[in-house]
Amino acid sequence: MLIEATEKPIRYRLQTGQEVYLQPGLPVELTDDAGRQLLRKAGEKVRLVESSTRRKDELTGQIVTWDSPLFGVLSATVHEDLPHGVRVLHPLTAVECVIPRTWLRLSPFSPFSLFLPDKS
C-alpha cells in the first residue's frame, strides 16, 4: 500500500526495525501489514494514498513515458494517477508536476522485451 505524510516530513520506525521516511506528496510503498501499523501509529500525520487492491488500469507506481514539448521524450514513475493526468517527479527538474494524459505514450513495455528475440 502507498502511504504519505499529510503536513510535514516525518520519520517512523516500524516494529520490524525498518525506518520509514515520509514526505507530503511522495508516497512510499509499504507491505499491507507495515502500512496498517503505520496508519494506526501515526494517526492523522499520514494518509493512505492507495491500498493493495488497485484498479487494473491504475498507473500509480508504473513507469510512464511522455512527449514533452520542451524537453522531448522523458520517463518517470507515477506517484499519483489523476483523472486528467499523472503526478510525477520530473526527471530533469526534480520538481513534482502533473503530466497530461494526452502526452503519455501508452505502449506495452517490459524491461526484458529489449532482450527477447523477435518471433515474427
PENORDA-V28653 format. One record per residue. N is the residue number from 1. RES is the residue in three letters. OMEGA is omega in radians with two decimals (999 if undefined). NEAR is the number of other C-alpha atoms within 8 Angstrom. D_CENTER is the distance of its C-alpha to the mean C-alpha in whole Angstrom. Layout:
N_RES_OMEGA_NEAR_D_CENTER, N_RES_OMEGA_NEAR_D_CENTER
This chain:
1_MET_-3.13_12_11, 2_LEU_-3.12_13_8, 3_ILE_3.05_15_10, 4_GLU_3.06_15_11, 5_ALA_-3.10_15_14, 6_THR_-3.03_10_16, 7_GLU_-3.11_6_18, 8_LYS_3.13_7_19, 9_PRO_3.11_9_17, 10_ILE_3.14_8_18, 11_ARG_3.12_8_19, 12_TYR_3.02_8_20, 13_ARG_-3.13_9_22, 14_LEU_3.13_11_21, 15_GLN_3.14_5_24, 16_THR_-3.09_5_23, 17_GLY_3.13_6_24, 18_GLN_3.08_7_20, 19_GLU_-3.10_8_19, 20_VAL_3.09_8_16, 21_TYR_-3.08_8_15, 22_LEU_3.09_13_13, 23_GLN_3.06_12_13, 24_PRO_3.11_11_13, 25_GLY_3.12_7_10, 26_LEU_-3.10_8_8, 27_PRO_3.11_13_6, 28_VAL_3.13_8_8, 29_GLU_3.10_7_8, 30_LEU_3.03_9_12, 31_THR_-3.14_7_15, 32_ASP_-3.14_9_16, 33_ASP_-3.14_6_19, 34_ALA_3.12_9_17, 35_GLY_3.11_12_15, 36_ARG_3.11_8_19, 37_GLN_-3.11_9_20, 38_LEU_3.11_10_18, 39_LEU_3.09_11_18, 40_ARG_-3.04_7_22, 41_LYS_-3.01_6_23, 42_ALA_3.12_8_21, 43_GLY_-3.06_7_22, 44_GLU_3.13_6_21, 45_LYS_3.11_8_19, 46_VAL_3.08_11_16, 47_ARG_3.06_10_14, 48_LEU_3.09_10_13, 49_VAL_-3.09_9_10, 50_GLU_3.08_9_10, 51_SER_-3.11_9_12, 52_SER_3.08_7_13, 53_THR_-3.08_5_15, 54_ARG_2.97_7_12, 55_ARG_-3.11_5_14, 56_LYS_-3.08_4_15, 57_ASP_-3.13_4_14, 58_GLU_-3.13_7_11, 59_LEU_-3.12_10_8, 60_THR_-3.13_9_5, 61_GLY_3.14_8_4, 62_GLN_3.04_7_7, 63_ILE_3.13_9_9, 64_VAL_3.09_11_11, 65_THR_3.14_11_14, 66_TRP_3.07_11_16, 67_ASP_3.11_11_19, 68_SER_3.11_9_20, 69_PRO_-3.10_5_23, 70_LEU_-3.01_4_23, 71_PHE_-3.11_7_21, 72_GLY_-3.08_7_22, 73_VAL_-3.11_8_19, 74_LEU_3.08_10_16, 75_SER_3.09_9_13, 76_ALA_3.10_11_9, 77_THR_-3.13_11_6, 78_VAL_3.08_15_4, 79_HIS_3.14_13_3, 80_GLU_3.11_10_6, 81_ASP_-3.11_11_8, 82_LEU_3.14_7_12, 83_PRO_-3.07_4_15, 84_HIS_-3.11_6_16, 85_GLY_3.11_11_13, 86_VAL_3.11_14_9, 87_ARG_-3.13_13_8, 88_VAL_2.95_13_7, 89_LEU_-3.04_12_9, 90_HIS_-3.05_10_12, 91_PRO_-3.13_8_14, 92_LEU_-3.08_4_17, 93_THR_-3.11_5_17, 94_ALA_3.09_7_14, 95_VAL_3.10_6_14, 96_GLU_-3.11_8_11, 97_CYS_3.09_8_12, 98_VAL_3.12_8_12, 99_ILE_3.13_11_13, 100_PRO_3.13_9_16, 101_ARG_-3.13_8_16, 102_THR_3.12_5_19, 103_TRP_-3.02_9_18, 104_LEU_2.99_11_16, 105_ARG_-3.08_8_17, 106_LEU_3.10_6_17, 107_SER_3.13_4_19, 108_PRO_-3.13_4_18, 109_PHE_3.02_5_17, 110_SER_3.13_6_17, 111_PRO_-3.12_5_18, 112_PHE_-3.08_6_21, 113_SER_3.12_7_22, 114_LEU_-3.04_6_24, 115_PHE_-3.13_5_26, 116_LEU_3.13_6_27, 117_PRO_3.10_4_31, 118_ASP_-3.09_4_31, 119_LYS_-3.14_3_33, 120_SER_999_2_35
